[in-house]
Amino acid sequence: MQIPMEISYKHVSKSDWIDDFINKQAEKLERYTKDIISCRVAVEMDHKSRTRGNPFYVRVEVSLPGKKRLVTSSEPLKAGEDTQQELRNVIRDAFRSMEKRLKKTQAERKHQVKARQEQPHALVVRLFPEMGYGFLKQPDTEEEIYFHRNSVPHGDFERMAVGTEVRYEPEMGEEGLQASSVHIVSKPGKRERPEEPSQEDVPSGWS
């Protein structure tokens, strides 16, 4: 964990045993991912519901890389005679919920990495910056694949040049195979002079 654990209390007396128990639960989270940036835990008791018993409430917040934030909480539980054991149960439930969230997040990450690895790679072979499109080609084929400026996220179309390596999602368009979700892989090379690519180079059907 990159940032020390933060534990806050509201209408619950701060206690060493609570801190120790929460820290042990937090350590277990790192079994699911090693890149946790921070973990914040709030331990509360609703002092307004004395006639129904004071319910404990625990909230766990975990920050991950990429500005991702996960939040889980326990269901309010009325305090019984053994308040210490009741509070342990509530803390444990909140962390178990977070464990499930982390497992799901890690599974999604693995799926995204696998999807990126399976995306085909190609080189930009022709580019028409003023018109907002270009063509890609894989090393083992002569077929050129059309892509539009709008298929290049983060405004990276302006960084492209002939020779730039990209990965992309192939899809069928009205005029044939084209590329979507085009992402730059290698550092862009030197762009051709504006006068070099001409509209006459565009394959038939692409206008």
PEQUI-V688259 format. One record per backbone hydrogen bond with DSSP energy under -0.5 kcal/mol. NH is the residue of the N-H (numbers start at 1). CO is the residue of the C=O. E is the energy in kcal/mol with one decimal. If there is no record, write none. Layout:
[[NH | CO | E] [NH | CO | E]]
This chain:
[[2 | 36 | -1.4] [3 | 37 | -2.4] [6 | 39 | -2.1] [8 | 41 | -2.7] [10 | 43 | -2.1] [19 | 15 | -2.1] [20 | 16 | -2.8] [21 | 17 | -2.2] [22 | 18 | -2.6] [23 | 19 | -2.5] [24 | 20 | -2.0] [25 | 21 | -1.9] [26 | 22 | -2.4] [27 | 23 | -1.9] [28 | 24 | -1.1] [29 | 25 | -0.7] [29 | 26 | -0.8] [30 | 26 | -0.7] [30 | 27 | -0.9] [31 | 28 | -1.7] [32 | 29 | -1.8] [33 | 29 | -0.9] [37 | 63 | -2.8] [38 | 63 | -1.0] [40 | 61 | -2.9] [41 | 6 | -2.8] [42 | 59 | -2.5] [43 | 8 | -2.7] [44 | 42 | -0.5] [44 | 57 | -3.1] [45 | 10 | -1.5] [46 | 55 | -1.7] [47 | 45 | -1.0] [49 | 46 | -0.9] [52 | 49 | -0.9] [53 | 49 | -0.5] [53 | 50 | -0.6] [55 | 53 | -0.7] [56 | 77 | -2.8] [57 | 44 | -2.4] [59 | 42 | -2.2] [60 | 72 | -3.1] [61 | 40 | -2.9] [62 | 70 | -2.9] [63 | 38 | -2.2] [64 | 68 | -3.3] [65 | 35 | -0.6] [68 | 64 | -1.1] [70 | 62 | -3.1] [72 | 60 | -2.6] [74 | 58 | -2.2] [77 | 56 | -1.4] [79 | 54 | -1.2] [83 | 81 | -1.2] [86 | 82 | -2.1] [87 | 83 | -2.4] [88 | 84 | -2.1] [89 | 85 | -2.2] [90 | 86 | -1.9] [91 | 87 | -2.5] [92 | 88 | -2.8] [93 | 89 | -2.3] [94 | 90 | -2.0] [95 | 91 | -2.0] [96 | 92 | -2.3] [97 | 93 | -2.0] [98 | 94 | -1.5] [99 | 95 | -2.4] [100 | 96 | -1.8] [101 | 97 | -1.8] [102 | 98 | -2.6] [103 | 99 | -2.4] [104 | 100 | -2.1] [105 | 101 | -2.5] [106 | 102 | -2.7] [107 | 103 | -2.1] [108 | 104 | -2.2] [109 | 105 | -2.2] [110 | 106 | -2.4] [111 | 107 | -2.0] [112 | 108 | -2.2] [113 | 109 | -2.6] [114 | 110 | -2.5] [115 | 111 | -2.4] [116 | 112 | -2.2] [117 | 113 | -2.3] [118 | 114 | -1.8] [119 | 115 | -0.8] [119 | 116 | -0.6] [120 | 168 | -0.6] [122 | 166 | -2.4] [123 | 137 | -2.3] [124 | 164 | -2.2] [125 | 123 | -0.6] [125 | 135 | -2.4] [126 | 135 | -1.5] [128 | 133 | -2.7] [131 | 128 | -0.8] [132 | 128 | -1.3] [133 | 128 | -1.4] [134 | 147 | -2.3] [135 | 126 | -2.9] [136 | 145 | -2.8] [137 | 123 | -1.9] [138 | 143 | -0.5] [141 | 138 | -1.5] [145 | 136 | -2.8] [146 | 144 | -0.5] [146 | 177 | -0.9] [147 | 134 | -2.2] [149 | 132 | -2.8] [151 | 148 | -2.1] [152 | 149 | -1.7] [153 | 151 | -0.7] [155 | 152 | -0.6] [156 | 153 | -1.7] [158 | 155 | -1.0] [159 | 156 | -1.2] [160 | 156 | -0.6] [160 | 157 | -1.2] [163 | 124 | -2.8] [164 | 161 | -2.2] [166 | 122 | -2.9] [167 | 183 | -2.3] [168 | 120 | -1.8] [169 | 180 | -3.3] [170 | 168 | -0.6] [171 | 178 | -2.6] [173 | 171 | -0.5] [173 | 176 | -3.3] [176 | 173 | -1.1] [178 | 171 | -3.0] [179 | 146 | -2.8] [180 | 169 | -2.7] [182 | 151 | -2.7] [183 | 167 | -2.8] [183 | 181 | -0.6] [185 | 165 | -3.1] [186 | 165 | -1.2] [196 | 193 | -2.1] [197 | 193 | -0.7] [201 | 198 | -1.8] [202 | 199 | -1.7] [206 | 203 | -1.9] [207 | 205 | -0.7]]
